[in-house]
């Protein structure tokens, strides 16, 4: 079983890497967790402003 700490560690590592964060967001979409994907997208824009408007999901 995955622990809350492991999920938080994954999230913290993903925030350091644009590609990792995008993959985490994509995983949320595949799992139909749209609210989480939207939050991750907002975080992606905040942390990596150059990605604004560059979403592959148009």
The first five atom37 places (N, CA, C, CB, O) and aatype in JSON, in Angstrom:
{
  "aatype": [20, 20, 20, 20, 20, 20, 20, 20, 20, 20, 20, 20, 20, 20, 20, 20, 20, 20, 20, 20, 20, 20, 20, 20, 20, 20, 20, 20, 20, 20, 20, 20, 20, 20, 20, 20, 20, 20, 20, 20, 20, 20, 20, 20, 20, 20, 20, 20, 20, 20, 20, 20, 20, 20, 20, 20, 20, 20],
  "atom_mask": [
    [1, 1, 1, 1, 1],
    [1, 1, 1, 1, 1],
    [1, 1, 1, 1, 1],
    [1, 1, 1, 1, 1],
    [1, 1, 1, 1, 1],
    [1, 1, 1, 1, 1],
    [1, 1, 1, 1, 1],
    [1, 1, 1, 1, 1],
    [1, 1, 1, 1, 1],
    [1, 1, 1, 1, 1],
    [1, 1, 1, 1, 1],
    [1, 1, 1, 1, 1],
    [1, 1, 1, 1, 1],
    [1, 1, 1, 1, 1],
    [1, 1, 1, 1, 1],
    [1, 1, 1, 1, 1],
    [1, 1, 1, 1, 1],
    [1, 1, 1, 1, 1],
    [1, 1, 1, 1, 1],
    [1, 1, 1, 1, 1],
    [1, 1, 1, 1, 1],
    [1, 1, 1, 1, 1],
    [1, 1, 1, 1, 1],
    [1, 1, 1, 1, 1],
    [1, 1, 1, 1, 1],
    [1, 1, 1, 1, 1],
    [1, 1, 1, 1, 1],
    [1, 1, 1, 1, 1],
    [1, 1, 1, 1, 1],
    [1, 1, 1, 1, 1],
    [1, 1, 1, 1, 1],
    [1, 1, 1, 1, 1],
    [1, 1, 1, 1, 1],
    [1, 1, 1, 1, 1],
    [1, 1, 1, 1, 1],
    [1, 1, 1, 1, 1],
    [1, 1, 1, 1, 1],
    [1, 1, 1, 1, 1],
    [1, 1, 1, 1, 1],
    [1, 1, 1, 1, 1],
    [1, 1, 1, 1, 1],
    [1, 1, 1, 1, 1],
    [1, 1, 1, 1, 1],
    [1, 1, 1, 1, 1],
    [1, 1, 1, 1, 1],
    [1, 1, 1, 1, 1],
    [1, 1, 1, 1, 1],
    [1, 1, 1, 1, 1],
    [1, 1, 1, 1, 1],
    [1, 1, 1, 1, 1],
    [1, 1, 1, 1, 1],
    [1, 1, 1, 1, 1],
    [1, 1, 1, 1, 1],
    [1, 1, 1, 1, 1],
    [1, 1, 1, 1, 1],
    [1, 1, 1, 1, 1],
    [1, 1, 1, 1, 1],
    [1, 1, 1, 1, 1]
  ],
  "atom_positions": [
    [[0.84, -1.17, 0.0], [0.0, 0.0, 0.0], [0.89, 1.24, 0.0], [-0.96, -0.01, 1.22], [1.9, 1.29, 0.7]],
    [[0.52, 2.22, -0.77], [1.24, 3.49, -0.84], [0.84, 4.35, 0.36], [0.94, 4.23, -2.2], [-0.35, 4.47, 0.68]],
    [[1.82, 4.94, 1.0], [1.53, 5.77, 2.17], [1.35, 7.24, 1.75], [2.66, 5.64, 3.21], [1.74, 7.65, 0.66]],
    [[0.76, 7.99, 2.65], [0.59, 9.42, 2.42], [1.96, 10.09, 2.26], [-0.19, 10.07, 3.58], [2.12, 10.98, 1.42]],
    [[2.93, 9.66, 3.05], [4.28, 10.23, 2.96], [4.89, 9.97, 1.58], [5.19, 9.65, 4.05], [5.52, 10.86, 1.01]],
    [[4.71, 8.77, 1.05], [5.25, 8.45, -0.27], [4.6, 9.32, -1.35], [5.02, 6.96, -0.59], [5.28, 9.79, -2.26]],
    [[3.31, 9.54, -1.25], [2.62, 10.4, -2.21], [3.1, 11.84, -2.1], [1.1, 10.33, -2.01], [3.28, 12.52, -3.11]],
    [[3.31, 12.31, -0.87], [3.81, 13.66, -0.68], [5.23, 13.79, -1.22], [3.76, 14.05, 0.81], [5.58, 14.81, -1.82]],
    [[6.05, 12.77, -1.01], [7.41, 12.77, -1.55], [7.38, 12.84, -3.08], [8.19, 11.52, -1.07], [8.16, 13.57, -3.69]],
    [[6.5, 12.07, -3.68], [6.34, 12.08, -5.14], [5.95, 13.48, -5.61], [5.28, 11.05, -5.58], [6.52, 14.0, -6.58]],
    [[4.99, 14.08, -4.95], [4.53, 15.42, -5.3], [5.66, 16.45, -5.15], [3.35, 15.81, -4.42], [5.84, 17.29, -6.03]],
    [[6.4, 16.38, -4.07], [7.5, 17.33, -3.85], [8.59, 17.18, -4.91], [8.11, 17.12, -2.45], [9.14, 18.18, -5.38]],
    [[8.9, 15.95, -5.3], [9.89, 15.74, -6.36], [9.37, 16.23, -7.7], [10.27, 14.25, -6.47], [10.12, 16.81, -8.49]],
    [[8.08, 16.01, -7.98], [7.49, 16.44, -9.24], [7.52, 17.96, -9.36], [6.05, 15.93, -9.37], [7.66, 18.49, -10.47]],
    [[7.39, 18.67, -8.25], [7.41, 20.14, -8.28], [8.77, 20.69, -8.69], [7.02, 20.69, -6.92], [8.86, 21.85, -9.1]],
    [[9.81, 19.89, -8.59], [11.16, 20.33, -8.95], [11.46, 20.17, -10.43], [12.18, 19.56, -8.15], [12.48, 20.66, -10.92]],
    [[10.59, 19.49, -11.15], [10.88, 19.09, -12.52], [9.63, 19.3, -13.38], [11.35, 17.6, -12.59], [8.59, 18.69, -13.12]],
    [[9.73, 20.15, -14.38], [8.58, 20.46, -15.24], [7.98, 19.21, -15.87], [9.0, 21.44, -16.34], [6.76, 19.04, -15.89]],
    [[8.83, 18.34, -16.38], [8.33, 17.12, -17.03], [7.67, 16.19, -16.02], [9.49, 16.38, -17.74], [6.63, 15.58, -16.31]],
    [[8.25, 16.08, -14.84], [7.66, 15.23, -13.8], [6.3, 15.73, -13.37], [8.58, 15.17, -12.6], [5.38, 14.93, -13.17]],
    [[6.17, 17.04, -13.23], [4.88, 17.61, -12.85], [3.85, 17.39, -13.95], [5.03, 19.11, -12.55], [2.69, 17.09, -13.66]],
    [[4.27, 17.55, -15.19], [3.35, 17.32, -16.32], [2.9, 15.86, -16.36], [4.04, 17.7, -17.66], [1.73, 15.58, -16.66]],
    [[3.79, 14.94, -16.07], [3.42, 13.53, -16.05], [2.45, 13.21, -14.91], [4.67, 12.66, -15.93], [1.53, 12.42, -15.07]],
    [[2.68, 13.84, -13.77], [1.76, 13.65, -12.64], [0.38, 14.19, -13.0], [2.31, 14.34, -11.37], [-0.64, 13.57, -12.68]],
    [[0.34, 15.34, -13.65], [-0.93, 15.92, -14.1], [-1.61, 14.99, -15.11], [-0.7, 17.32, -14.73], [-2.82, 14.77, -15.03]],
    [[-0.85, 14.44, -16.03], [-1.4, 13.53, -17.03], [-1.96, 12.28, -16.36], [-0.33, 13.14, -18.06], [-3.01, 11.76, -16.77]],
    [[-1.28, 11.79, -15.34], [-1.77, 10.62, -14.59], [-3.11, 10.93, -13.93], [-0.73, 10.19, -13.53], [-4.02, 10.1, -13.94]],
    [[-3.23, 12.13, -13.36], [-4.49, 12.54, -12.75], [-5.61, 12.54, -13.8], [-4.36, 13.94, -12.1], [-6.74, 12.13, -13.52]],
    [[-5.3, 13.01, -15.01], [-6.31, 13.01, -16.08], [-6.72, 11.6, -16.48], [-5.78, 13.76, -17.29], [-7.91, 11.32, -16.66]],
    [[-5.75, 10.72, -16.62], [-6.04, 9.33, -17.0], [-6.94, 8.67, -15.95], [-4.73, 8.52, -17.17], [-7.81, 7.86, -16.28]],
    [[-6.72, 9.03, -14.7], [-7.52, 8.49, -13.6], [-8.82, 9.26, -13.39], [-6.71, 8.5, -12.31], [-9.55, 9.0, -12.44]],
    [[-9.11, 10.2, -14.27], [-10.3, 11.02, -14.25], [-10.43, 11.83, -12.96], [-11.53, 10.15, -14.44], [-11.53, 12.0, -12.43]],
    [[-9.3, 12.31, -12.47], [-9.25, 13.19, -11.29], [-9.02, 14.61, -11.81], [-8.11, 12.75, -10.27], [-7.94, 15.17, -11.69]],
    [[-10.09, 15.17, -12.4], [-9.97, 16.43, -13.12], [-9.66, 17.62, -12.22], [-11.24, 16.69, -13.88], [-8.92, 18.52, -12.61]],
    [[-10.22, 17.63, -11.02], [-9.93, 18.73, -10.11], [-8.45, 18.72, -9.73], [-10.81, 18.63, -8.84], [-7.81, 19.78, -9.69]],
    [[-7.91, 17.55, -9.45], [-6.49, 17.43, -9.13], [-5.64, 17.86, -10.33], [-6.14, 15.99, -8.7], [-4.64, 18.57, -10.16]],
    [[-6.01, 17.43, -11.52], [-5.27, 17.81, -12.73], [-5.28, 19.33, -12.91], [-5.87, 17.13, -13.97], [-4.27, 19.91, -13.31]],
    [[-6.41, 19.97, -12.63], [-6.49, 21.43, -12.75], [-5.58, 22.11, -11.74], [-7.95, 21.9, -12.57], [-4.92, 23.1, -12.06]],
    [[-5.55, 21.6, -10.53], [-4.66, 22.16, -9.5], [-3.21, 21.99, -9.91], [-4.91, 21.48, -8.13], [-2.41, 22.91, -9.76]],
    [[-2.87, 20.82, -10.43], [-1.5, 20.58, -10.88], [-1.14, 21.49, -12.06], [-1.33, 19.11, -11.28], [0.0, 21.94, -12.15]],
    [[-2.09, 21.76, -12.94], [-1.84, 22.66, -14.06], [-1.56, 24.08, -13.56], [-3.03, 22.67, -15.04], [-0.65, 24.74, -14.05]],
    [[-2.35, 24.53, -12.59], [-2.12, 25.87, -12.03], [-0.75, 25.94, -11.36], [-3.23, 26.23, -11.02], [-0.04, 26.94, -11.47]],
    [[-0.38, 24.87, -10.67], [0.93, 24.81, -10.03], [2.03, 24.8, -11.08], [1.03, 23.56, -9.13], [3.07, 25.44, -10.9]],
    [[1.81, 24.07, -12.18], [2.79, 24.02, -13.27], [3.03, 25.42, -13.84], [2.3, 23.07, -14.39], [4.18, 25.8, -14.08]],
    [[1.97, 26.18, -14.04], [2.1, 27.55, -14.57], [2.82, 28.44, -13.57], [0.72, 28.13, -14.91], [3.64, 29.28, -13.95]],
    [[2.51, 28.26, -12.28], [3.15, 29.08, -11.24], [4.65, 28.78, -11.14], [2.47, 28.82, -9.89], [5.46, 29.7, -11.04]],
    [[5.01, 27.5, -11.16], [6.41, 27.11, -11.01], [7.22, 27.26, -12.3], [6.49, 25.68, -10.53], [8.41, 27.58, -12.26]],
    [[6.57, 27.04, -13.42], [7.24, 27.08, -14.73], [6.42, 27.96, -15.67], [7.41, 25.64, -15.31], [5.73, 27.45, -16.55]],
    [[6.5, 29.3, -15.5], [5.66, 30.22, -16.29], [5.79, 30.06, -17.8], [5.99, 31.65, -15.92], [4.87, 30.38, -18.55]],
    [[6.93, 29.56, -18.24], [7.12, 29.38, -19.69], [6.18, 28.34, -20.28], [8.56, 28.98, -19.98], [6.05, 28.26, -21.5]],
    [[5.52, 27.53, -19.44], [4.6, 26.51, -19.95], [3.2, 27.07, -20.2], [4.52, 25.35, -18.98], [2.36, 26.39, -20.79]],
    [[2.94, 28.3, -19.74], [1.61, 28.87, -19.93], [1.3, 28.95, -21.41], [1.51, 30.28, -19.27], [2.06, 29.53, -22.19]],
    [[0.18, 28.36, -21.79], [-0.23, 28.38, -23.19], [0.39, 27.27, -24.02], [0.11, 29.69, -23.79], [0.1, 27.14, -25.21]],
    [[1.25, 26.46, -23.39], [1.92, 25.37, -24.11], [1.34, 24.0, -23.77], [3.39, 25.38, -23.8], [2.0, 22.99, -24.01]],
    [[0.15, 23.96, -23.24], [-0.45, 22.68, -22.88], [-0.69, 21.85, -24.14], [-1.77, 22.89, -22.11], [-1.19, 22.36, -25.14]],
    [[-0.34, 20.59, -24.08], [-0.57, 19.68, -25.22], [-2.03, 19.27, -25.29], [0.32, 18.43, -25.1], [-2.47, 18.69, -26.28]],
    [[-2.8, 19.56, -24.25], [-4.21, 19.14, -24.17], [-5.11, 20.28, -24.6], [-4.57, 18.68, -22.74], [-5.85, 20.84, -23.78]],
    [[-5.07, 20.62, -25.86], [-5.91, 21.73, -26.37], [-7.11, 21.2, -27.08], [-5.13, 22.63, -27.29], [-7.93, 21.98, -27.57]]
  ]
}
